[in-house]
Amino acid sequence: EALKNITEILLDPIDLTELTASGTVTRAIKLPDTVTNRSGLTIANVKVEFVGLLSRTLNVSDFQLINANVPDGYQIEIVTKRLPVTVRGPSNLVTKLTANDIQVSVDCSGLGMGNTITAAATVKLPYDSVGTVGKYSVSLKLTEIIPDESGDPTGNT
């Protein structure tokens, strides 16, 4: 009798940005408290297919620093020289993308003197129907600028 009112069975969410390819994902089955699970099955295998979508990895080496409050005589050193960013979307758009089209911004607010931090990176793409796969981070370090022999901190004499 209780099953008559059930029109759907909920599963734990699937984060598509974490999937690099089509495949099967296992998720817990969530049943209402009013229903007894007599089968004993508590998980479901969900087949995920990315039909008509292309994945591609581009190496980004240009990062925008946010909240970069750098004291005089110091500089932020970007330890990460290139960041492989995987994108997924319609093939006609993904094939057009270049690394220069990808904007990566990094929040520097947790950066302290001399320590290296790994900061979360936000990736922005030019097309709404193209997304990133995974999460990204960039390593940063606050270093003192050492002047050259002329006393010029830039090295320009």
Solvent accessible surface area in square Angstrom, and as a share of the most:
residue,aa,sasa,rsa
1,E,166,0.75
2,A,51,0.39
3,L,126,0.63
4,K,155,0.66
5,N,132,0.68
6,I,46,0.23
7,T,132,0.76
8,E,120,0.54
9,I,99,0.50
10,L,106,0.53
11,L,63,0.31
12,D,44,0.23
13,P,113,0.71
14,I,49,0.25
15,D,67,0.35
16,L,89,0.44
17,T,60,0.35
18,E,86,0.39
19,L,36,0.18
20,T,99,0.58
21,A,66,0.51
22,S,59,0.38
23,G,34,0.33
24,T,90,0.52
25,V,17,0.10
26,T,66,0.38
27,R,62,0.23
28,A,41,0.32
29,I,47,0.24
30,K,104,0.44
31,L,57,0.28
32,P,59,0.37
33,D,151,0.78
34,T,116,0.68
35,V,27,0.16
36,T,104,0.60
37,N,55,0.28
38,R,223,0.82
39,S,83,0.54
40,G,54,0.52
41,L,121,0.60
42,T,85,0.50
43,I,97,0.49
44,A,25,0.20
45,N,110,0.56
46,V,37,0.21
47,K,147,0.62
48,V,18,0.10
49,E,100,0.45
50,F,34,0.14
51,V,122,0.70
52,G,64,0.61
53,L,76,0.38
54,L,63,0.31
55,S,48,0.31
56,R,83,0.30
57,T,72,0.42
58,L,17,0.08
59,N,75,0.38
60,V,2,0.01
61,S,80,0.52
62,D,116,0.60
63,F,20,0.08
64,Q,112,0.50
65,L,56,0.28
66,I,73,0.37
67,N,79,0.41
68,A,44,0.34
69,N,142,0.73
70,V,55,0.32
71,P,55,0.35
72,D,143,0.74
73,G,43,0.41
74,Y,66,0.25
75,Q,89,0.40
76,I,30,0.15
77,E,71,0.32
78,I,44,0.22
79,V,62,0.36
80,T,28,0.16
81,K,141,0.60
82,R,140,0.51
83,L,14,0.07
84,P,66,0.41
85,V,0,0.00
86,T,31,0.18
87,V,0,0.00
88,R,21,0.08
89,G,1,0.01
90,P,39,0.24
91,S,56,0.36
92,N,97,0.50
93,L,33,0.16
94,V,0,0.00
95,T,84,0.49
96,K,124,0.53
97,L,1,0.00
98,T,68,0.40
99,A,31,0.24
100,N,143,0.73
101,D,59,0.30
102,I,7,0.04
103,Q,110,0.49
104,V,2,0.01
105,S,19,0.12
106,V,0,0.00
107,D,63,0.33
108,C,6,0.04
109,S,81,0.52
110,G,56,0.54
111,L,27,0.13
112,G,28,0.27
113,M,111,0.49
114,G,46,0.44
115,N,70,0.36
116,T,74,0.43
117,I,34,0.17
118,T,95,0.55
119,A,10,0.07
120,A,81,0.63
121,A,15,0.11
122,T,90,0.52
123,V,30,0.17
124,K,132,0.56
125,L,28,0.14
126,P,74,0.46
127,Y,66,0.25
128,D,158,0.82
129,S,67,0.43
130,V,8,0.05
131,G,34,0.33
132,T,30,0.17
133,V,8,0.05
134,G,24,0.23
135,K,162,0.69
136,Y,34,0.13
137,S,47,0.30
138,V,1,0.00
139,S,25,0.16
140,L,0,0.00
141,K,65,0.28
142,L,12,0.06
143,T,30,0.17
144,E,101,0.45
145,I,52,0.26
146,I,131,0.66
147,P,69,0.44
148,D,53,0.27
149,E,184,0.83
150,S,72,0.46
151,G,48,0.47
152,D,34,0.17
153,P,73,0.46
154,T,98,0.57
155,G,43,0.41
156,N,111,0.57
157,T,143,0.83
